[in-house]
Amino acid sequence: MSSVNYRNLKTDLTVQIFDQFYGYATEVPVDEYDAINSYFESVFGTAEAAGNFTVSVFRIAELSGTSPLTILSSLQGQSGPQLTATLAYYLNGLRSASTLLGINVPTQPNYYVAHNIRS
């Protein structure tokens, strides 16, 4: 007779993370997720910011082929703004060049091209 309370160890040792905005979903080891998320909670102080940065680390790790814990070790010791700039650098390397994250300087159009555009 089977039991309804059967525990699947494969499923219980992973955490499914997803980002609805980017349509990203993956399963990661729970110990890696906890280590990265707890570090970001200690730096930022809010669960929402920590969760967003945790998902970003796993996206970078998956697309670059490096370990998430290696990325975490390179981020440790940085302040909040430094973390934001570093992760923006990583994510900009993976995104389209037409949409960059963390760039506050507005781009100046070429004077001669802008001069010829009629509104």
C-alpha positions in Angstrom: 0.0 0.0 0.0 1.4 3.4 -1.0 1.6 6.4 1.3 0.4 9.9 0.5 3.2 11.2 2.7 6.0 9.8 0.6 9.0 12.2 0.7 10.8 12.6 -2.7 14.4 13.5 -1.7 15.3 14.7 -5.2 12.5 17.4 -5.1 13.1 18.4 -1.5 16.7 19.2 -2.0 16.1 21.8 -4.7 14.4 25.2 -4.8 12.6 26.4 -7.8 13.3 30.1 -8.5 11.6 32.1 -11.2 11.4 35.6 -12.4 8.0 36.5 -14.0 9.3 39.6 -15.6 12.0 37.9 -17.6 10.3 34.5 -17.8 13.1 32.7 -16.1 12.7 29.6 -14.1 15.2 27.0 -12.9 15.8 24.5 -10.0 18.9 25.1 -7.9 20.3 23.3 -4.8 18.8 24.6 -1.6 22.1 25.1 0.2 23.4 27.3 -2.6 20.1 29.3 -2.7 20.2 29.7 1.1 23.8 30.9 1.2 23.3 33.5 -1.6 20.0 34.7 -0.4 21.1 35.1 3.3 24.1 37.0 2.2 22.0 39.5 0.2 19.5 39.8 3.0 22.4 40.8 5.3 23.6 43.4 2.9 20.3 44.9 1.7 18.0 44.2 4.7 14.8 43.5 2.6 13.7 40.1 1.4 12.5 41.5 -1.9 15.8 43.0 -2.8 17.7 39.9 -1.7 15.4 37.7 -3.7 15.9 39.8 -6.9 19.7 39.8 -6.5 19.7 36.0 -5.7 17.8 35.3 -9.0 20.3 37.5 -10.8 23.2 35.6 -9.5 21.7 32.3 -10.6 20.9 33.7 -14.1 24.5 34.9 -14.5 25.9 31.6 -13.3 23.7 29.6 -15.7 24.4 31.8 -18.7 28.2 32.2 -18.0 28.8 28.5 -17.0 30.3 29.4 -13.6 29.3 28.3 -10.1 26.9 30.6 -8.2 29.1 30.2 -5.2 32.1 31.5 -7.2 30.1 34.6 -8.2 29.1 35.0 -4.5 32.7 34.9 -3.3 33.6 37.7 -5.8 30.7 39.8 -4.5 31.3 39.4 -0.8 32.8 42.4 1.0 31.1 44.9 -1.3 28.6 47.5 -0.2 25.0 47.8 -1.6 25.8 50.3 -4.4 29.0 48.3 -5.4 26.9 45.1 -5.6 24.4 46.8 -7.8 27.1 48.1 -10.1 28.9 44.7 -10.3 25.7 42.8 -11.0 24.7 45.4 -13.6 28.1 44.8 -15.3 27.6 41.0 -15.4 24.0 41.3 -16.6 24.9 43.9 -19.3 27.3 41.4 -20.7 24.4 38.9 -21.2 21.8 41.3 -22.5 21.3 43.2 -25.7 23.6 46.2 -26.1 20.6 48.4 -26.8 19.3 48.1 -23.3 21.9 48.6 -20.5 21.2 48.4 -16.8 22.6 50.8 -14.3 23.6 53.5 -16.8 22.6 57.0 -15.5 24.4 59.1 -18.1 22.1 60.0 -20.9 23.6 59.5 -24.3 24.0 62.5 -26.4 22.9 62.2 -30.0 25.2 63.2 -32.8 24.5 66.9 -33.5 24.4 66.6 -37.2 22.0 63.6 -37.2 19.8 65.2 -34.6 19.8 68.5 -36.6 18.4 66.7 -39.6 15.5 65.0 -37.8 12.2 66.8 -38.2 9.6 66.6 -35.5 
